[in-house]
Amino acid sequence: MPGAVARKKRKDEFSQEDRFLHIIEDGSAWVQAHTRAVLMISVGLILLVGGVLYYRSYRESLRTRAAIELNQLRATLTVADAVPRLTGFVARFDGTPAATEGRLLLAKIQLQSGQPQAALGVLDPIASKPVDIPSGYTVKLLLAEAYKNAGEYDRSLAQLDAIIEGAYVPYQRHRALAERGRLLSHLGRLEEAAVAYQRLVDDESATDDLYRVRLGEIQAMIASGATPQPTTFSAPAPAPPEEGAEALIPGADGAEVDSAVTQDAVSAPDSVPADSASAEGSG
């Protein structure tokens, strides 16, 4: 009986080896019968892998070249050539981080030059960026300014609301609330403006006393029934924290824009220094 079990076990082992060899033989025969297909598949895989590696290398090289050229542009832009040069730069390097920065700088210059519709067109391809990343916050703030200057106030308020709800740094929320309060007061919607400033006053991280002053002014006007003047209310521009604020446009805390900035055209001298392209309004 033990001998029979051993013979059966060896038979099973041989059977498994036979099946394995049979599979190998079948596979070899299939390859020989389909040599052309196998070669085409192999070549296709090689080309695919090579293409992916080449594309990655190309994109990395493109990003590097775009960043270098943007730095050069910032140092040499003039009032006369800023818009065409930045437009060309964005077209050539579209899709790179530097092209996004170029769009922001171009839109800012167009806003300063009184061209809100042009700025909206430049910002449209990146308008869906989430507000919780630096470039997304900047896009929303520039869109709010552009819509306001174009007279589309509800759209401007919608952009500010997006910042208020999704801001990842407190000072960004404060800036949007202050801009919202200023715009609403300009539109004569004093009760809504008071709500915006009240939120700022109640926020312990918003330490600027000017918010309380603005709230008091608006409450006094509501009580007296006076008509608000367009220049009566201005949003204080909170300074960004020393760390953690990534400036996408040189000299700006996330390329912030307010009414005082857009009312100043790009200054008369020949050049547009990087800092002047992102100057902050004093509010």
BAMAR-83299 format. One record per residue (C-alpha): y, z, x. Coordinates in nm, 4 decimals. Example, Ala and Ser with C-alpha at 12.3 -4.5 7.8 and 13.67 -1.06 7.14 Angstrom:
2
PT; yy; zz; xx
PT; -0.4500; 0.7800; 1.2300
PT; -0.1060; 0.7140; 1.3670
//
This chain:
283
PT; yy; zz; xx
PT; 0.0000; 0.0000; 0.0000
PT; 0.2584; 0.0828; 0.2732
PT; 0.1733; -0.2469; 0.4416
PT; 0.2384; -0.4367; 0.1195
PT; 0.5801; -0.2710; 0.0819
PT; 0.6735; -0.3626; 0.4410
PT; 0.5648; -0.7247; 0.3879
PT; 0.7696; -0.7415; 0.0666
PT; 1.0752; -0.5996; 0.2448
PT; 1.0478; -0.8540; 0.5275
PT; 1.0063; -1.1296; 0.2706
PT; 1.3255; -1.0165; 0.0939
PT; 1.5131; -1.0075; 0.4273
PT; 1.3956; -1.3581; 0.5117
PT; 1.4943; -1.4682; 0.1662
PT; 1.8489; -1.3392; 0.2165
PT; 1.8734; -1.5081; 0.5561
PT; 1.7471; -1.8314; 0.4031
PT; 2.0080; -1.8146; 0.1292
PT; 2.2838; -1.7557; 0.3843
PT; 2.1663; -2.0489; 0.5970
PT; 2.1410; -2.2617; 0.2862
PT; 2.5048; -2.1815; 0.1981
PT; 2.6163; -2.2699; 0.5519
PT; 2.4270; -2.5977; 0.5397
PT; 2.5750; -2.6830; 0.1991
PT; 2.9238; -2.6023; 0.3236
PT; 2.8770; -2.8118; 0.6352
PT; 2.7480; -3.1011; 0.4280
PT; 3.0465; -3.0759; 0.1911
PT; 3.2906; -3.0788; 0.4835
PT; 3.1215; -3.3857; 0.6292
PT; 3.1303; -3.5598; 0.2929
PT; 3.4954; -3.4712; 0.2387
PT; 3.6329; -3.4950; 0.5908
PT; 3.9430; -3.6808; 0.4796
PT; 4.0288; -3.4196; 0.2162
PT; 3.9705; -3.1338; 0.4605
PT; 4.1987; -3.2952; 0.7171
PT; 4.4698; -3.3528; 0.4583
PT; 4.4491; -2.9921; 0.3388
PT; 4.4631; -2.8632; 0.6965
PT; 4.7606; -3.0793; 0.7820
PT; 4.9317; -2.9728; 0.4597
PT; 4.8850; -2.6042; 0.5407
PT; 5.0184; -2.6545; 0.8925
PT; 5.3226; -2.8398; 0.7602
PT; 5.3819; -2.5739; 0.4947
PT; 5.3706; -2.2862; 0.7425
PT; 5.5853; -2.4806; 0.9883
PT; 5.8344; -2.5658; 0.7150
PT; 5.8675; -2.2042; 0.6066
PT; 5.9251; -2.0886; 0.9654
PT; 6.1763; -2.3683; 1.0257
PT; 6.3658; -2.2887; 0.7045
PT; 6.3885; -1.9211; 0.7952
PT; 6.5176; -2.0094; 1.1396
PT; 6.7651; -2.2576; 0.9917
PT; 6.8993; -2.0048; 0.7398
PT; 6.9416; -1.7411; 1.0079
PT; 7.1228; -1.9899; 1.2317
PT; 7.3419; -2.0978; 0.9382
PT; 7.4359; -1.7379; 0.8590
PT; 7.5274; -1.6753; 1.2220
PT; 7.7396; -1.9898; 1.2480
PT; 7.9118; -1.9107; 0.9176
PT; 8.0017; -1.5577; 1.0296
PT; 8.1442; -1.6839; 1.3579
PT; 8.3493; -1.9562; 1.1901
PT; 8.4830; -1.7174; 0.9258
PT; 8.6127; -1.4848; 1.1970
PT; 8.7824; -1.7806; 1.3623
PT; 8.9358; -1.8872; 1.0307
PT; 9.0769; -1.5422; 0.9658
PT; 9.2583; -1.5533; 1.2968
PT; 9.4093; -1.9001; 1.2526
PT; 9.4802; -1.9529; 0.8800
PT; 9.8344; -2.0498; 0.7865
PT; 10.0107; -2.0607; 0.4522
PT; 9.9904; -2.4395; 0.4498
PT; 9.6209; -2.4773; 0.5277
PT; 9.4578; -2.1570; 0.3982
PT; 9.3313; -2.2985; 0.0682
PT; 9.1891; -2.6328; 0.1927
PT; 9.0295; -2.4783; 0.5010
PT; 8.8656; -2.1959; 0.3079
PT; 8.7539; -2.4384; 0.0366
PT; 8.5853; -2.6552; 0.2972
PT; 8.4284; -2.3544; 0.4640
PT; 8.2780; -2.2300; 0.1364
PT; 8.1394; -2.5763; 0.0576
PT; 7.9688; -2.6074; 0.3975
PT; 7.8217; -2.2590; 0.4133
PT; 7.7637; -2.1864; 0.0439
PT; 7.4871; -1.9335; -0.0104
PT; 7.5542; -1.7322; 0.3040
PT; 7.7134; -1.3842; 0.3102
PT; 8.0087; -1.5295; 0.5020
PT; 8.0638; -1.7883; 0.2265
PT; 8.0828; -1.5045; -0.0256
PT; 8.3477; -1.3372; 0.1897
PT; 8.5256; -1.6713; 0.2142
PT; 8.5292; -1.7009; -0.1653
PT; 8.6778; -1.3539; -0.1965
PT; 8.9498; -1.4288; 0.0572
PT; 9.0247; -1.7663; -0.1047
PT; 9.0477; -1.6117; -0.4527
PT; 9.2760; -1.3389; -0.3208
PT; 9.5125; -1.5938; -0.1661
PT; 9.5116; -1.7966; -0.4895
PT; 9.5981; -1.4855; -0.6891
PT; 9.8806; -1.4049; -0.4510
PT; 10.0034; -1.7624; -0.4970
PT; 10.0000; -1.7388; -0.8777
PT; 9.6904; -1.9516; -0.9370
PT; 9.4616; -1.7328; -1.1511
PT; 9.2654; -2.0239; -1.2990
PT; 9.1851; -2.1555; -0.9530
PT; 9.0732; -1.8077; -0.8497
PT; 8.8472; -1.7860; -1.1542
PT; 8.6838; -2.1142; -1.0575
PT; 8.6211; -1.9913; -0.7031
PT; 8.4742; -1.6624; -0.8239
PT; 8.2581; -1.8079; -1.1006
PT; 7.9489; -1.8802; -0.8808
PT; 7.9355; -1.5158; -0.7690
PT; 8.0575; -1.3547; -1.0927
PT; 7.7112; -1.2159; -1.1754
PT; 7.6816; -1.0028; -0.8614
PT; 7.5981; -0.6426; -0.9577
PT; 7.8877; -0.4021; -0.9337
PT; 7.6902; -0.1446; -0.7337
PT; 7.7150; -0.3513; -0.4144
PT; 8.0446; -0.3912; -0.2242
PT; 8.0834; -0.7628; -0.2866
PT; 7.9994; -0.7190; -0.6559
PT; 8.2694; -0.4549; -0.6962
PT; 8.5223; -0.6783; -0.5229
PT; 8.4317; -0.9761; -0.7423
PT; 8.4770; -0.7710; -1.0602
PT; 8.8149; -0.6383; -0.9463
PT; 8.9398; -0.9850; -0.8533
PT; 8.8106; -1.1274; -1.1820
PT; 8.9920; -0.8539; -1.3726
PT; 9.3152; -0.9415; -1.1942
PT; 9.2664; -1.3147; -1.2453
PT; 9.1928; -1.2792; -1.6167
PT; 9.4922; -1.0502; -1.6568
PT; 9.7230; -1.2973; -1.4826
PT; 9.5792; -1.5782; -1.6985
PT; 9.6604; -1.3796; -2.0137
PT; 9.2947; -1.3185; -2.1036
PT; 9.3344; -0.9439; -2.1388
PT; 9.0086; -0.8632; -2.3164
PT; 8.8121; -1.0344; -2.0409
PT; 9.0107; -0.8438; -1.7820
PT; 8.9291; -0.5166; -1.9551
PT; 8.5614; -0.6150; -1.9708
PT; 8.5524; -0.6563; -1.5921
PT; 8.7177; -0.3181; -1.5438
PT; 8.4690; -0.1605; -1.7860
PT; 8.1830; -0.3040; -1.5792
PT; 8.3242; -0.1300; -1.2716
PT; 8.3756; 0.1966; -1.4577
PT; 8.0165; 0.1966; -1.5800
PT; 7.8466; 0.0737; -1.2620
PT; 8.0628; 0.1839; -0.9686
PT; 7.8631; 0.3428; -0.6892
PT; 8.1622; 0.5116; -0.5195
PT; 8.3968; 0.7429; -0.7168
PT; 8.7205; 0.5876; -0.5900
PT; 8.6092; 0.2492; -0.7319
PT; 8.5726; 0.4029; -1.0766
PT; 8.9105; 0.5742; -1.0366
PT; 9.0751; 0.2447; -0.9436
PT; 8.9266; 0.0657; -1.2428
PT; 9.0260; 0.3435; -1.4828
PT; 9.3813; 0.3447; -1.3471
PT; 9.4045; -0.0343; -1.3764
PT; 9.2649; -0.0116; -1.7288
PT; 9.5257; 0.2495; -1.8220
PT; 9.8056; 0.0381; -1.6778
PT; 9.6976; -0.2795; -1.8566
PT; 9.6493; -0.1046; -2.1910
PT; 9.9908; 0.0590; -2.1651
PT; 10.1442; -0.2799; -2.0841
PT; 9.9795; -0.4175; -2.3997
PT; 10.1195; -0.1316; -2.6069
PT; 9.7751; 0.0190; -2.6683
PT; 9.8957; 0.3630; -2.5678
PT; 9.6189; 0.5689; -2.7286
PT; 9.3543; 0.3760; -2.5354
PT; 9.5594; 0.4016; -2.2166
PT; 9.5829; 0.7764; -2.2648
PT; 9.2019; 0.7949; -2.2881
PT; 9.1670; 0.6162; -1.9540
PT; 9.4124; 0.8476; -1.7779
PT; 9.2613; 1.1522; -1.9465
PT; 8.9255; 1.0607; -1.7915
PT; 9.0936; 1.0505; -1.4532
PT; 9.2636; 1.3857; -1.5062
PT; 8.9334; 1.5431; -1.6150
PT; 8.7452; 1.3998; -1.3161
PT; 8.7475; 1.6629; -1.0409
PT; 8.6903; 1.3968; -0.7745
PT; 9.0136; 1.2174; -0.8756
PT; 9.2679; 1.4359; -0.6974
PT; 9.5805; 1.2189; -0.7257
PT; 9.8449; 1.4086; -0.9265
PT; 9.9996; 1.0763; -1.0279
PT; 9.7252; 1.0362; -1.2887
PT; 9.8483; 1.3502; -1.4634
PT; 10.2056; 1.2235; -1.4474
PT; 10.1038; 0.8906; -1.6039
PT; 9.9125; 1.0674; -1.8777
PT; 10.2145; 1.2848; -1.9548
PT; 10.4419; 0.9801; -1.9728
PT; 10.2082; 0.7998; -2.2104
PT; 10.1606; 1.1044; -2.4326
PT; 10.5375; 1.1460; -2.4506
PT; 10.5802; 0.7828; -2.5521
PT; 10.3106; 0.8169; -2.8181
PT; 10.4880; 1.1217; -2.9585
PT; 10.8296; 0.9526; -2.9576
PT; 10.7081; 0.6166; -3.0827
PT; 10.8861; 0.4383; -2.7960
PT; 10.7861; 0.0899; -2.6863
PT; 10.6298; 0.0851; -2.3403
PT; 10.8016; -0.1165; -2.0688
PT; 10.5802; -0.3516; -1.8616
PT; 10.6805; -0.1853; -1.5330
PT; 10.6729; 0.1752; -1.6533
PT; 10.3106; 0.2363; -1.5664
PT; 10.1446; 0.1506; -1.2402
PT; 9.8019; 0.2531; -1.1295
PT; 9.7901; 0.4593; -0.8132
PT; 9.5728; 0.2929; -0.5542
PT; 9.3304; 0.5537; -0.4255
PT; 9.2552; 0.5222; -0.0582
PT; 8.8888; 0.4555; 0.0174
PT; 8.6896; 0.7242; 0.1940
PT; 8.6912; 0.6933; 0.5712
PT; 8.3205; 0.6261; 0.5695
PT; 8.1070; 0.4273; 0.3309
PT; 8.3676; 0.1765; 0.2132
PT; 8.2755; -0.1673; 0.3376
PT; 8.5826; -0.3873; 0.3634
PT; 8.4901; -0.7428; 0.2848
PT; 8.8379; -0.8699; 0.3521
PT; 9.0076; -0.7345; 0.6657
PT; 9.2419; -0.4482; 0.6028
PT; 9.1304; -0.3911; 0.2429
PT; 8.9056; -0.1367; 0.0857
PT; 8.6760; -0.3888; -0.0768
PT; 8.9559; -0.6429; -0.1224
PT; 9.1279; -0.4475; -0.3942
PT; 9.4094; -0.6181; -0.5787
PT; 9.6734; -0.4834; -0.8129
PT; 9.9777; -0.6217; -0.9883
PT; 10.2114; -0.5498; -0.6995
PT; 9.9954; -0.7646; -0.4744
PT; 9.9760; -1.0654; -0.7015
PT; 10.3489; -1.0560; -0.7695
PT; 10.4102; -1.1073; -0.3964
PT; 10.3446; -1.4656; -0.2951
PT; 10.1884; -1.5211; 0.0420
PT; 10.4804; -1.4341; 0.2671
PT; 10.7065; -1.7005; 0.3954
PT; 10.6256; -1.7006; 0.7698
PT; 10.3861; -1.9564; 0.9068
PT; 10.0707; -1.7476; 0.9241
PT; 9.8440; -1.5581; 0.6918
PT; 9.7116; -1.2777; 0.9088
PT; 9.3842; -1.1308; 0.7984
PT; 9.5569; -0.8051; 0.7025
PT; 9.8195; -0.9695; 0.4870
PT; 9.5497; -1.1558; 0.2955
PT; 9.4307; -0.8225; 0.1669
PT; 9.7413; -0.6076; 0.1486
PT; 9.7341; -0.3276; -0.1042
PT; 10.0010; -0.2760; -0.3634
PT; 10.1665; 0.0619; -0.3510
PT; 10.1362; 0.0994; -0.7284
//
